[in-house]
Amino acid sequence: MQYAIFDTGAGVLQWMGEAADTTAAIKALHAESDEYDNDDQDPTEPFISVYQLLDEEVSKVDGLLSRGEHIYQDFEDEGQEFSLAQVRQIVGS
C-alpha cells in the first residue's frame, strides 16, 4: 500500500512511499528524519496526518511534486491524525 504523511501545521508532505500499514509508514518517516525526537511541540496535539493513497492519487502527487506545486490533502482516504506522543510511541516499539 502507498501512504503519504503530512505535518498538521503547514500541511507539508513529509514522506510518501510503500508500507505495510500506518505504523510502518510512520517508522519509515522516522528512519529518514530524527526531527521528531527533538520537537518541542505539545505532545498531545495533532502532529502528522497519514493517508493511504490510491494508485491514481500517487500519480497525481508525483506530478505535483515534479512541478513543484503545493499538494493538497484531498484524498479518498480521510486520513488519520497522530500526536507527537503517539509518533514517539510507535517509533519506540
C-alpha positions as CSV (number, residue, x, y, z in Angstrom):
1,M,0.0,0.0,0.0
2,Q,1.1,3.6,-0.6
3,Y,1.0,6.1,2.1
4,A,1.5,9.9,2.4
5,I,2.4,11.6,5.6
6,F,1.8,15.4,6.1
7,D,2.5,17.6,9.0
8,T,-0.6,19.1,10.6
9,G,0.9,22.6,10.8
10,A,1.7,23.8,7.3
11,G,0.3,20.7,5.7
12,V,3.6,19.9,4.0
13,L,4.2,16.4,2.6
14,Q,6.8,14.8,4.9
15,W,7.0,11.3,3.4
16,M,5.4,9.2,0.7
17,G,6.1,5.6,-0.1
18,E,5.1,2.0,0.2
19,A,4.5,0.5,3.6
20,A,2.5,-2.4,5.1
21,D,0.4,-0.2,7.3
22,T,0.3,3.2,9.0
23,T,2.7,2.1,11.7
24,A,5.3,1.0,9.1
25,A,4.8,4.3,7.3
26,I,5.5,6.3,10.4
27,K,8.6,4.2,11.2
28,A,9.8,4.8,7.6
29,L,9.4,8.6,8.0
30,H,11.3,8.4,11.3
31,A,14.1,6.4,9.7
32,E,14.6,9.3,7.2
33,S,14.4,12.1,9.8
34,D,15.0,12.3,13.5
35,E,13.4,15.8,13.9
36,Y,10.5,14.1,15.8
37,D,12.8,13.2,18.7
38,N,13.6,16.8,19.5
39,D,10.4,18.6,18.6
40,D,9.1,20.9,21.4
41,Q,5.5,20.9,20.3
42,D,2.8,19.9,22.8
43,P,3.0,16.1,22.5
44,T,-0.8,15.7,22.8
45,E,-1.7,17.9,19.9
46,P,-2.1,16.6,16.3
47,F,1.3,16.3,14.7
48,I,1.0,14.3,11.5
49,S,-1.8,13.0,9.2
50,V,-1.3,9.7,7.4
51,Y,-3.2,8.9,4.3
52,Q,-3.5,5.6,2.4
53,L,-3.3,6.5,-1.3
54,L,-4.9,5.0,-4.4
55,D,-2.7,4.4,-7.4
56,E,-4.1,7.4,-9.3
57,E,-3.5,9.6,-6.2
58,V,0.1,8.5,-6.1
59,S,0.5,9.5,-9.8
60,K,-1.2,12.9,-9.1
61,V,1.1,13.6,-6.1
62,D,4.2,12.6,-8.1
63,G,3.1,15.0,-10.9
64,L,2.6,17.9,-8.4
65,L,6.0,17.2,-6.8
66,S,7.8,17.2,-10.2
67,R,6.2,20.6,-11.0
68,G,6.9,22.0,-7.5
69,E,3.3,22.6,-6.8
70,H,1.5,22.5,-3.4
71,I,-0.1,19.2,-2.6
72,Y,-3.5,19.5,-1.0
73,Q,-4.7,16.7,1.3
74,D,-7.7,15.9,-0.9
75,F,-7.7,12.1,-1.0
76,E,-10.3,9.3,-1.0
77,D,-9.0,8.3,2.5
78,E,-9.9,10.7,5.2
79,G,-6.6,10.1,6.9
80,Q,-5.6,9.5,10.5
81,E,-4.0,12.1,12.8
82,F,-1.3,11.1,15.2
83,S,0.0,13.3,18.1
84,L,3.7,13.6,18.7
85,A,3.4,11.4,21.7
86,Q,1.8,8.7,19.5
87,V,4.5,9.0,16.9
88,R,7.2,8.6,19.6
89,Q,5.4,5.6,21.0
90,I,5.2,4.0,17.5
91,V,8.9,4.6,16.7
92,G,9.9,3.3,20.1
93,S,8.1,0.0,19.6
